[in-house]
Amino acid sequence: MAAEQFNVRDYRFEIEIFASPGTWQPIGPKGIETCEPGFDYETADTTTFGSNGQAEGQNMQISKTMQLEGKRLRDKVTGAIDTGQAMVEAQAERLGDDSLIGWRFAHKDDTTWIVWPQAYFQLGAQGGGTNEKGKWGVTVNRSGPSTTAVKV
């Protein structure tokens, strides 16, 4: 079958529960409007006199991020925010070794999760204007290599 377009809205995101390693909490898909993966590279200049004026280089390091933006979800009765969003916000307050926790994501049609066993979280857009719903955002930063896990 030929490659086809797919719906980005069918991605799912989960954060590892800090107090229960190996257990995952979904981040409410009703609140996410965009997901943007990011890549940053460190390079080494390998240009020498023998390069004859043509720049040469190599990738030496890659960092990956996933930025999520959307709406803040809140229970009208209890005032509690979405459990996944609350866990992300709590994790963003942790420092040092405690700031690292697992993160995974996959399209609904995928058979495996992309897992970042070590990730740290930095909150983004919050609030909004007069005629807007409350905003919510986070940037997830990978620390170390990615892996995969079978979806069950």
C-alpha positions in Angstrom: 0.0 0.0 0.0 1.3 3.5 -0.9 2.1 6.0 1.9 -0.9 8.3 2.6 -1.5 11.4 4.7 -2.6 10.9 8.3 -4.4 12.9 11.0 -2.1 14.5 13.5 -5.1 14.7 15.9 -4.8 10.9 16.3 -1.6 11.2 18.2 -1.7 10.3 21.9 0.6 11.5 24.6 1.3 10.0 28.0 3.5 10.9 31.0 4.9 8.3 33.4 3.5 8.6 36.9 6.3 9.9 39.2 5.2 7.9 42.2 4.5 4.7 40.2 7.3 4.1 37.6 6.1 2.1 34.6 2.6 3.4 34.9 1.3 5.9 32.4 -1.2 8.7 32.5 -2.8 10.1 29.3 -2.8 13.8 28.7 -6.3 14.7 27.7 -6.6 14.7 23.9 -9.6 17.1 24.2 -7.2 19.8 25.3 -4.4 19.4 22.7 -4.7 21.4 19.5 -1.1 21.2 18.2 1.9 19.1 18.6 5.2 20.2 17.1 8.3 18.1 17.3 11.6 20.0 17.4 15.2 19.1 16.6 18.4 20.9 17.4 21.9 19.8 16.2 25.4 20.5 17.5 27.9 20.2 14.7 31.7 19.9 14.4 33.5 21.9 11.7 35.8 19.5 10.0 37.0 21.9 7.3 40.8 21.8 6.7 43.1 23.4 4.1 42.5 20.2 2.1 38.8 21.2 1.8 39.8 23.8 -0.8 37.4 26.4 0.5 34.4 24.1 0.7 33.0 23.9 4.2 32.8 20.5 5.8 31.1 19.3 9.0 29.4 16.5 10.9 26.4 16.2 13.2 27.8 15.5 16.6 24.7 15.8 18.9 20.9 15.9 18.5 18.3 17.1 20.9 14.6 16.5 20.5 11.5 18.3 21.9 7.8 18.0 21.6 5.7 21.1 22.0 2.0 20.7 22.9 -0.4 23.6 22.9 -4.1 23.7 23.4 -6.8 24.4 26.0 -6.6 23.9 29.7 -9.2 21.4 30.8 -11.0 21.9 34.1 -13.9 20.1 35.8 -16.7 22.6 36.3 -17.9 21.0 39.5 -14.6 20.2 41.3 -12.3 22.8 39.7 -9.7 20.0 39.1 -7.8 20.2 35.9 -7.2 17.3 33.6 -5.2 14.6 35.5 -2.5 14.5 32.7 -2.2 18.3 32.5 -1.9 18.4 36.3 0.9 15.8 36.3 2.8 17.7 33.6 2.5 20.9 35.7 3.7 19.1 38.8 6.6 17.5 36.9 7.7 20.9 35.5 8.2 22.0 39.2 10.7 19.3 39.9 14.4 20.0 39.8 17.6 18.0 39.3 17.3 14.2 39.1 13.6 14.4 40.0 12.9 16.5 36.9 13.4 13.5 34.7 10.5 11.1 34.0 9.3 9.0 31.1 7.2 10.3 28.2 5.7 8.5 25.3 3.6 9.2 22.2 2.2 7.3 19.3 -0.4 7.6 16.5 -3.5 5.6 17.2 -2.6 3.3 14.2 0.9 2.6 15.4 1.7 -0.7 17.1 4.6 0.8 19.2 5.1 3.9 21.4 8.0 6.2 20.9 9.4 6.4 24.4 11.7 9.0 25.9 12.7 7.2 29.1 14.2 10.4 30.5 12.4 13.7 29.7 11.9 17.0 31.4 9.0 19.5 31.1 8.8 23.2 30.7 5.4 24.9 30.8 4.4 27.2 28.0 1.3 29.4 27.2 -1.3 29.8 29.9 -4.2 32.2 30.2 -6.0 33.8 27.3 -8.0 36.9 26.2 -11.6 38.1 26.8 -13.1 35.9 24.1 -10.9 32.8 24.4 -10.8 29.6 26.3 -7.9 29.1 28.7 -4.7 28.2 27.0 -2.3 25.4 28.1 1.1 24.5 26.7 4.3 22.5 27.5 7.6 21.7 25.9 8.8 18.2 26.6 12.6 17.8 26.2 14.3 14.5 25.7 17.3 13.7 27.8 19.3 10.8 26.4 18.2 8.4 23.6 14.7 7.3 22.6 13.4 3.8 22.6 10.1 2.0 21.7 7.6 -0.1 23.5 4.8 -2.3 22.2 1.3 -0.8 22.6 -1.0 -3.1 24.6 
